[in-house]
C-alpha cells in the first residue's frame, strides 16, 4: 500500500489479517515520511503485535531506517534483523542484499 494514497482504515484492516508486514520509508530530513510515521503511531494505539521487515533508502545519512525501526519496536512490531537500508541508486551487491532480506522475511 502507498500510505500517501491509501485510506488508513483499509490498510489497518489488512494489517490485522496479516501475520507479517513490511514497512518502508525513505530518509527525509533525518527521519521518515510523515504518513509512515502516522501509520506506525496508529499501529501503536491499536496494540498490534506483528512481525516483519523494515526497509528504506537514503542519499547520505540513512537515519530513516533506524528511526522506523525504533518507532516500530515501540509499537509492538518485531523487526527481523534490524531492517534494511540502502543508497538511492543501489549497485548489484546492494540489490542482492535486499533480495536476501526479503527471503528472510518470507521465511518468518
NUFIKE-114138 format. One record per atom (N, C-alpha, C): residue number from 0; residue in one letter; x, y, z. Coordinates in nm, 3 decimals, padded with zeros to 5 digits. Layout:
N
NUM/A/X/Y/Z
...
REM end
This chain:
108
0/X/00.083/-00.118/00.000
0/X/00.000/00.000/00.000
0/X/00.087/00.124/00.000
1/X/00.047/00.225/-00.070
1/X/00.111/00.355/-00.066
1/X/00.032/00.437/00.036
2/X/00.090/00.463/00.152
2/X/00.018/00.529/00.260
2/X/-00.022/00.672/00.227
3/X/00.041/00.732/00.127
3/X/00.002/00.866/00.085
3/X/-00.128/00.865/00.005
4/X/-00.160/00.750/-00.054
4/X/-00.278/00.741/-00.140
4/X/-00.385/00.647/-00.087
5/X/-00.353/00.569/00.014
5/X/-00.446/00.468/00.066
5/X/-00.514/00.516/00.192
6/X/-00.637/00.473/00.210
6/X/-00.710/00.502/00.333
6/X/-00.651/00.417/00.444
7/X/-00.614/00.481/00.554
7/X/-00.550/00.407/00.663
7/X/-00.641/00.298/00.719
8/X/-00.772/00.316/00.713
8/X/-00.865/00.212/00.760
8/X/-00.852/00.086/00.675
9/X/-00.838/00.102/00.545
9/X/-00.821/-00.013/00.456
9/X/-00.689/-00.084/00.485
10/X/-00.584/-00.006/00.507
10/X/-00.452/-00.064/00.531
10/X/-00.451/-00.137/00.665
11/X/-00.506/-00.074/00.769
11/X/-00.501/-00.136/00.901
11/X/-00.585/-00.263/00.904
12/X/-00.690/-00.270/00.824
12/X/-00.769/-00.393/00.812
12/X/-00.683/-00.506/00.759
13/X/-00.602/-00.476/00.658
13/X/-00.512/-00.578/00.602
13/X/-00.402/-00.616/00.701
14/X/-00.357/-00.519/00.779
14/X/-00.255/-00.548/00.880
14/X/-00.311/-00.644/00.984
15/X/-00.437/-00.622/01.027
15/X/-00.500/-00.713/01.123
15/X/-00.502/-00.856/01.070
16/X/-00.524/-00.872/00.939
16/X/-00.536/-01.005/00.880
16/X/-00.401/-01.070/00.851
17/X/-00.294/-00.992/00.855
17/X/-00.162/-01.041/00.815
17/X/-00.081/-01.092/00.934
18/X/-00.004/-01.196/00.908
18/X/00.090/-01.246/01.009
18/X/00.218/-01.163/01.009
19/X/00.259/-01.123/00.891
19/X/00.384/-01.050/00.873
19/X/00.359/-00.927/00.787
20/X/00.419/-00.815/00.824
20/X/00.407/-00.694/00.742
20/X/00.546/-00.636/00.717
21/X/00.555/-00.556/00.615
21/X/00.680/-00.490/00.580
21/X/00.651/-00.341/00.565
22/X/00.730/-00.259/00.635
22/X/00.715/-00.114/00.631
22/X/00.840/-00.053/00.570
23/X/00.820/00.052/00.492
23/X/00.936/00.117/00.432
23/X/00.918/00.266/00.422
24/X/01.031/00.336/00.424
24/X/01.031/00.481/00.405
24/X/01.169/00.525/00.363
25/X/01.171/00.627/00.281
25/X/01.298/00.689/00.251
25/X/01.333/00.784/00.365
26/X/01.457/00.825/00.372
26/X/01.500/00.919/00.475
26/X/01.470/01.060/00.427
27/X/01.396/01.136/00.509
27/X/01.362/01.275/00.480
27/X/01.395/01.358/00.603
28/X/01.480/01.456/00.588
28/X/01.518/01.545/00.699
28/X/01.558/01.465/00.823
29/X/01.641/01.365/00.804
29/X/01.691/01.279/00.911
29/X/01.583/01.196/00.979
30/X/01.470/01.178/00.915
30/X/01.361/01.098/00.970
30/X/01.292/01.018/00.861
31/X/01.163/00.991/00.882
31/X/01.085/00.914/00.785
31/X/00.968/00.998/00.734
32/X/00.900/00.947/00.634
32/X/00.785/01.016/00.579
32/X/00.675/01.031/00.684
33/X/00.609/01.146/00.685
33/X/00.503/01.173/00.783
33/X/00.393/01.069/00.781
34/X/00.350/01.028/00.664
34/X/00.242/00.930/00.653
34/X/00.281/00.796/00.715
35/X/00.405/00.757/00.697
35/X/00.452/00.631/00.755
35/X/00.460/00.643/00.907
36/X/00.512/00.755/00.954
36/X/00.520/00.776/01.099
36/X/00.381/00.776/01.162
37/X/00.285/00.841/01.097
37/X/00.148/00.842/01.147
37/X/00.087/00.704/01.150
38/X/00.117/00.623/01.050
38/X/00.063/00.488/01.046
38/X/00.122/00.401/01.156
39/X/00.251/00.415/01.182
39/X/00.314/00.340/01.291
39/X/00.252/00.382/01.424
40/X/00.224/00.511/01.438
40/X/00.158/00.560/01.560
40/X/00.018/00.497/01.574
41/X/-00.054/00.484/01.465
41/X/-00.186/00.419/01.466
41/X/-00.173/00.274/01.510
42/X/-00.071/00.204/01.459
42/X/-00.050/00.065/01.499
42/X/-00.021/00.056/01.649
43/X/00.055/00.150/01.700
43/X/00.086/00.150/01.843
43/X/-00.040/00.167/01.925
44/X/-00.128/00.256/01.884
44/X/-00.253/00.279/01.955
44/X/-00.346/00.160/01.956
45/X/-00.334/00.074/01.855
45/X/-00.419/-00.044/01.846
45/X/-00.356/-00.168/01.909
46/X/-00.238/-00.151/01.968
46/X/-00.167/-00.261/02.035
46/X/-00.148/-00.383/01.944
47/X/-00.110/-00.358/01.822
47/X/-00.085/-00.467/01.727
47/X/00.055/-00.523/01.751
48/X/00.063/-00.651/01.768
48/X/00.192/-00.717/01.780
48/X/00.213/-00.798/01.653
49/X/00.299/-00.747/01.567
49/X/00.325/-00.810/01.438
49/X/00.474/-00.831/01.420
50/X/00.507/-00.919/01.329
50/X/00.645/-00.945/01.292
50/X/00.663/-00.905/01.147
51/X/00.783/-00.861/01.114
51/X/00.806/-00.830/00.975
51/X/00.933/-00.753/00.950
52/X/00.934/-00.683/00.839
52/X/01.056/-00.617/00.795
52/X/01.043/-00.467/00.783
53/X/01.158/-00.405/00.789
53/X/01.172/-00.260/00.770
53/X/01.271/-00.240/00.657
54/X/01.239/-00.147/00.567
54/X/01.334/-00.115/00.461
54/X/01.329/00.033/00.433
55/X/01.431/00.083/00.370
55/X/01.434/00.224/00.335
55/X/01.551/00.254/00.244
56/X/01.554/00.379/00.199
56/X/01.664/00.424/00.117
56/X/01.704/00.564/00.164
57/X/01.825/00.603/00.126
57/X/01.876/00.731/00.171
57/X/01.978/00.783/00.071
58/X/02.004/00.912/00.082
58/X/02.104/00.973/-00.005
58/X/02.239/00.985/00.062
59/X/02.241/01.028/00.188
59/X/02.371/01.044/00.254
59/X/02.372/01.004/00.400
60/X/02.259/01.009/00.470
60/X/02.266/00.986/00.614
60/X/02.206/00.853/00.660
61/X/02.091/00.815/00.612
61/X/02.034/00.685/00.642
61/X/01.961/00.669/00.773
62/X/01.925/00.778/00.840
62/X/01.855/00.766/00.968
62/X/01.713/00.712/00.956
63/X/01.653/00.719/00.839
63/X/01.514/00.678/00.821
63/X/01.487/00.536/00.864
64/X/01.571/00.443/00.821
64/X/01.551/00.302/00.857
64/X/01.566/00.282/01.007
65/X/01.664/00.347/01.066
65/X/01.684/00.338/01.211
65/X/01.564/00.396/01.285
66/X/01.516/00.512/01.242
66/X/01.400/00.575/01.305
66/X/01.277/00.488/01.293
67/X/01.252/00.434/01.175
67/X/01.137/00.347/01.153
67/X/01.148/00.220/01.237
68/X/01.267/00.169/01.250
68/X/01.291/00.051/01.332
68/X/01.255/00.080/01.479
69/X/01.301/00.192/01.532
69/X/01.274/00.229/01.671
69/X/01.125/00.253/01.695
70/X/01.062/00.329/01.606
70/X/00.918/00.356/01.622
70/X/00.837/00.228/01.614
71/X/00.874/00.141/01.523
71/X/00.802/00.014/01.507
71/X/00.817/-00.074/01.630
72/X/00.937/-00.080/01.685
72/X/00.960/-00.159/01.806
72/X/00.874/-00.106/01.921
73/X/00.863/00.026/01.933
73/X/00.779/00.087/02.037
73/X/00.631/00.059/02.015
74/X/00.595/00.027/01.892
74/X/00.455/-00.002/01.859
74/X/00.423/-00.151/01.869
75/X/00.518/-00.233/01.915
75/X/00.494/-00.376/01.930
75/X/00.528/-00.457/01.807
76/X/00.603/-00.399/01.717
76/X/00.639/-00.463/01.591
76/X/00.776/-00.527/01.607
77/X/00.787/-00.658/01.585
77/X/00.914/-00.728/01.596
77/X/00.984/-00.727/01.460
78/X/01.092/-00.651/01.452
78/X/01.163/-00.633/01.326
78/X/01.266/-00.744/01.306
79/X/01.265/-00.802/01.188
79/X/01.359/-00.907/01.152
79/X/01.492/-00.843/01.113
80/X/01.598/-00.877/01.183
80/X/01.735/-00.833/01.151
80/X/01.753/-00.681/01.141
81/X/01.686/-00.605/01.221
81/X/01.706/-00.460/01.227
81/X/01.674/-00.384/01.099
82/X/01.610/-00.445/01.004
82/X/01.573/-00.376/00.881
82/X/01.685/-00.368/00.780
83/X/01.653/-00.307/00.666
83/X/01.748/-00.297/00.557
83/X/01.741/-00.158/00.495
84/X/01.850/-00.084/00.501
84/X/01.858/00.048/00.439
84/X/01.963/00.049/00.330
85/X/01.932/00.110/00.218
85/X/02.022/00.113/00.103
85/X/02.027/00.252/00.042
86/X/02.136/00.279/-00.029
86/X/02.151/00.405/-00.102
86/X/02.047/00.416/-00.213
87/X/02.019/00.540/-00.254
87/X/01.919/00.566/-00.359
87/X/01.940/00.480/-00.482
88/X/02.060/00.477/-00.531
88/X/02.092/00.403/-00.653
88/X/02.179/00.283/-00.616
89/X/02.115/00.175/-00.573
89/X/02.194/00.060/-00.526
89/X/02.267/-00.011/-00.639
90/X/02.386/-00.061/-00.606
90/X/02.460/-00.142/-00.702
90/X/02.407/-00.285/-00.693
91/X/02.464/-00.375/-00.772
91/X/02.416/-00.513/-00.776
91/X/02.429/-00.582/-00.640
92/X/02.538/-00.553/-00.568
92/X/02.558/-00.613/-00.437
92/X/02.448/-00.569/-00.339
93/X/02.416/-00.440/-00.339
93/X/02.310/-00.389/-00.252
93/X/02.174/-00.448/-00.288
94/X/02.151/-00.465/-00.417
94/X/02.026/-00.526/-00.460
94/X/02.016/-00.669/-00.412
95/X/02.126/-00.742/-00.418
95/X/02.126/-00.881/-00.372
95/X/02.103/-00.889/-00.222
96/X/02.161/-00.795/-00.146
96/X/02.138/-00.791/-00.001
96/X/01.989/-00.769/00.027
97/X/01.926/-00.682/-00.049
97/X/01.782/-00.655/-00.032
97/X/01.700/-00.780/-00.065
98/X/01.737/-00.852/-00.169
98/X/01.667/-00.975/-00.206
98/X/01.680/-01.079/-00.094
99/X/01.799/-01.092/-00.039
99/X/01.820/-01.188/00.070
99/X/01.739/-01.148/00.193
100/X/01.728/-01.019/00.221
100/X/01.647/-00.972/00.333
100/X/01.500/-01.008/00.309
101/X/01.455/-00.992/00.187
101/X/01.318/-01.031/00.153
101/X/01.293/-01.178/00.174
102/X/01.391/-01.260/00.144
102/X/01.379/-01.405/00.167
102/X/01.369/-01.436/00.316
103/X/01.445/-01.365/00.400
103/X/01.436/-01.384/00.545
103/X/01.296/-01.350/00.596
104/X/01.240/-01.242/00.543
104/X/01.104/-01.202/00.584
104/X/01.005/-01.309/00.542
105/X/01.019/-01.359/00.420
105/X/00.927/-01.461/00.371
105/X/00.933/-01.588/00.455
106/X/01.052/-01.626/00.500
106/X/01.067/-01.745/00.583
106/X/01.004/-01.727/00.720
107/X/01.002/-01.603/00.768
107/X/00.944/-01.576/00.901
107/X/00.795/-01.603/00.896
REM end
